[in-house]
Amino acid sequence: MSNAIERLQSDVYGYLLADDFFATVNLLLISEQQIDSDIDAQIALFVATAGKSGASIAVHLPTGQPGPENVAGPELELQLELFVSVNKTINESAEGTGISEGDLITRVLQCLHHLGVGPATLLAGQPAFEPFFKGDGIMVHRLTFKQRLNLPVLARVRQPTIVNAAGSITLNCATTGATIRYTVDGSFPGTSATAYSAPFATPASGTLLRVCAHKAGSPPSNLSQITV
């Protein structure tokens, strides 16, 4: 998943970098999720690019949340944020880019909306853009884009079964080669918990028996538990 998220950020950055329209705009890859609104930090973004300065576009690392459908995988909705920053004093001078903030925002939206990158199309969010910071001649707009990402379903170890009968506990797992582990103290039955090898006497009444199956190279099973 992390590779897909980083790839979306780098693809969008590379796409804008390849557009001659942005040749004089400072383009940045940002790992942090929030841009610093401090004026000094914004001024630092306006370094000269192709002999011009006064405008920058910061492409941030996407965030993700589960999609509306409860599906295995799961489906994630990635949200990519770009921050278009303009220092009007610099940008409108002879050393500036000569590109207005409105033209920058419009061009980014035109380039990225319905752009096919990776496994799915990138779409403008709602709102597509909004003012984020204003002060001392500096204006920053946040642009939002979204992409649906379907993650593959992992082959989890099969959930073990618990049979409590005739005063003994029998545990089974349908995954070949899996190790069944259990606890009777309420803790999670991780890889250091007691390994099951044969039926054992039913614990005292009221005991919480928790069971999980493990196999190298696979995610652990879902947890099974009963109160005896």
C-alpha positions in Angstrom: 0.0 0.0 0.0 2.8 2.4 0.9 4.4 2.0 -2.5 1.1 2.8 -4.2 0.7 5.9 -2.1 4.2 7.2 -2.7 3.9 6.3 -6.4 0.8 8.5 -6.7 2.6 11.4 -5.2 5.7 11.0 -7.4 3.6 10.4 -10.5 1.7 13.6 -10.0 4.9 15.5 -9.3 6.6 14.0 -12.4 3.5 14.9 -14.5 3.5 18.5 -13.5 7.3 18.7 -13.9 7.0 17.5 -17.5 4.5 20.3 -18.3 6.3 23.3 -19.8 3.6 25.6 -18.3 5.2 25.0 -14.9 8.8 25.5 -16.1 9.3 28.6 -13.9 7.3 27.3 -10.9 9.1 25.7 -8.0 7.7 22.2 -7.6 8.2 20.3 -4.3 7.6 16.8 -2.9 6.5 17.1 0.7 6.4 14.1 3.1 4.6 15.9 5.9 0.8 15.9 5.8 0.4 19.6 6.8 2.0 22.6 5.2 3.5 25.2 7.6 1.5 28.4 7.4 4.3 30.5 8.8 5.2 33.3 6.5 8.9 32.7 6.7 8.3 29.0 5.7 6.3 30.2 2.7 8.9 32.6 1.6 11.4 29.8 1.6 9.3 28.0 -1.0 9.8 30.8 -3.6 13.3 29.9 -4.7 14.3 30.7 -8.3 13.4 28.2 -10.9 14.5 28.7 -14.5 15.6 32.2 -13.4 12.1 33.1 -12.1 10.5 32.9 -8.6 7.4 33.9 -6.7 5.2 30.8 -7.1 5.4 27.2 -5.9 3.4 24.0 -5.9 3.9 21.5 -3.1 2.7 18.0 -3.7 2.0 16.2 -0.4 2.0 12.6 0.5 -1.5 11.2 0.1 -3.7 10.2 3.0 -6.2 7.3 2.9 -9.5 6.2 4.4 -11.8 3.2 3.8 -14.2 3.6 0.9 -17.9 3.6 1.3 -18.3 -0.1 0.5 -17.5 -2.7 3.1 -15.5 -5.0 0.9 -12.6 -7.3 1.5 -9.2 -5.8 0.6 -10.2 -3.1 1.5 -11.0 -0.4 -1.0 -9.2 2.8 0.0 -10.0 6.4 -1.0 -6.7 8.2 -1.3 -6.7 12.0 -0.9 -3.9 13.9 -2.5 -3.4 17.6 -1.5 -1.4 20.2 -3.5 -0.7 23.6 -2.1 -0.3 26.4 -4.7 1.6 29.3 -3.1 2.1 32.8 -4.7 4.0 35.7 -3.3 2.4 38.5 -5.3 5.2 41.0 -4.7 7.8 38.7 -6.2 5.6 37.0 -8.7 4.4 40.3 -10.4 7.9 41.7 -10.5 10.4 41.3 -13.4 11.9 38.3 -11.6 8.5 36.7 -11.1 6.8 33.9 -13.1 4.2 36.1 -14.6 1.6 33.4 -13.9 -1.3 34.4 -11.8 -2.5 32.3 -8.9 -5.8 31.8 -10.7 -4.0 30.5 -13.8 -1.9 28.2 -11.7 -4.9 26.7 -10.0 -6.8 26.3 -13.2 -3.9 24.6 -15.0 -3.4 22.1 -12.1 -7.1 21.2 -12.1 -7.1 20.9 -15.9 -4.0 18.6 -15.8 -4.9 16.4 -13.0 -8.7 16.0 -13.1 -9.4 12.6 -14.8 -5.7 11.9 -15.1 -5.0 8.2 -15.4 -2.2 7.4 -13.0 -1.5 3.9 -11.6 -4.5 1.6 -11.1 -7.2 4.3 -11.2 -8.2 7.7 -12.4 -7.5 10.8 -10.3 -10.5 13.1 -9.7 -10.8 16.6 -8.3 -12.2 16.6 -4.7 -15.0 18.6 -3.2 -14.1 21.4 -2.8 -11.6 21.2 -5.6 -9.7 24.1 -4.2 -9.9 26.5 -1.3 -7.9 29.4 0.3 -5.6 28.0 3.0 -3.4 30.9 4.1 -3.2 34.6 3.4 -0.8 37.2 4.8 1.9 39.7 3.9 1.3 39.4 0.2 1.4 35.6 0.2 -1.6 33.5 -0.8 -1.8 29.8 -0.5 -4.6 27.6 -2.0 -5.2 23.9 -1.1 -6.2 21.7 -4.0 -7.7 18.3 -3.3 -7.8 15.2 -5.5 -9.1 11.7 -4.9 -8.3 8.2 -6.2 -9.9 4.8 -5.4 -7.4 2.1 -4.6 -8.4 -1.6 -4.3 -6.0 -3.5 -2.1 -5.5 -7.2 -2.7 -7.1 -9.6 -0.2 -4.4 -11.3 1.9 -4.5 -15.1 2.3 -5.0 -15.1 6.1 -4.6 -18.3 8.1 -8.0 -20.0 8.5 -9.8 -19.3 11.8 -9.4 -22.1 14.2 -12.4 -23.9 15.7 -13.0 -24.7 19.4 -14.8 -27.8 20.5 -15.6 -28.1 24.2 -17.0 -31.6 24.9 -16.7 -34.3 27.5 -14.5 -32.3 29.8 -11.8 -31.5 27.1 -11.0 -28.8 24.6 -10.1 -29.7 21.0 -8.7 -27.1 18.6 -8.5 -27.4 14.8 -7.3 -25.2 11.9 -7.9 -26.0 8.2 -4.6 -24.3 7.1 -1.9 -26.9 6.6 1.2 -26.3 8.6 -0.4 -23.7 10.9 0.4 -23.6 14.6 -2.5 -23.1 16.9 -1.8 -21.1 20.0 -4.1 -20.3 22.9 -4.3 -18.4 26.2 -6.5 -18.7 29.3 -5.6 -15.4 31.0 -7.4 -13.1 28.6 -4.3 -12.0 26.7 -3.9 -12.2 22.9 -2.6 -15.6 21.7 0.4 -14.4 19.9 3.5 -16.3 18.8 4.7 -16.8 22.3 1.4 -18.2 23.6 1.0 -21.9 24.4 1.1 -24.1 21.3 -1.7 -26.6 20.9 -0.6 -30.2 20.3 -3.4 -32.4 21.7 -6.8 -32.0 23.4 -6.5 -30.7 27.0 -8.8 -30.6 30.0 -11.4 -27.9 30.0 -10.3 -25.0 32.2 -12.2 -23.9 35.3 -15.7 -22.4 34.8 -15.7 -18.8 33.7 -12.2 -19.0 32.0 -11.9 -17.1 28.8 -10.1 -19.3 26.2 -8.7 -17.4 23.3 -7.2 -19.1 20.2 -5.3 -17.9 17.1 -3.5 -19.8 14.3 -0.1 -18.7 13.0 1.9 -19.6 9.9 5.2 -18.1 8.7 4.6 -15.8 5.7 0.9 -15.4 6.3 -1.2 -13.0 8.5 -2.5 -14.7 11.6 -6.0 -16.0 11.7 -9.0 -14.3 13.1 -9.4 -14.7 16.8 -11.6 -17.5 18.2 -12.7 -17.4 21.9 -15.2 -18.9 24.3 -15.9 -18.6 28.0 -16.1 -22.1 29.4 
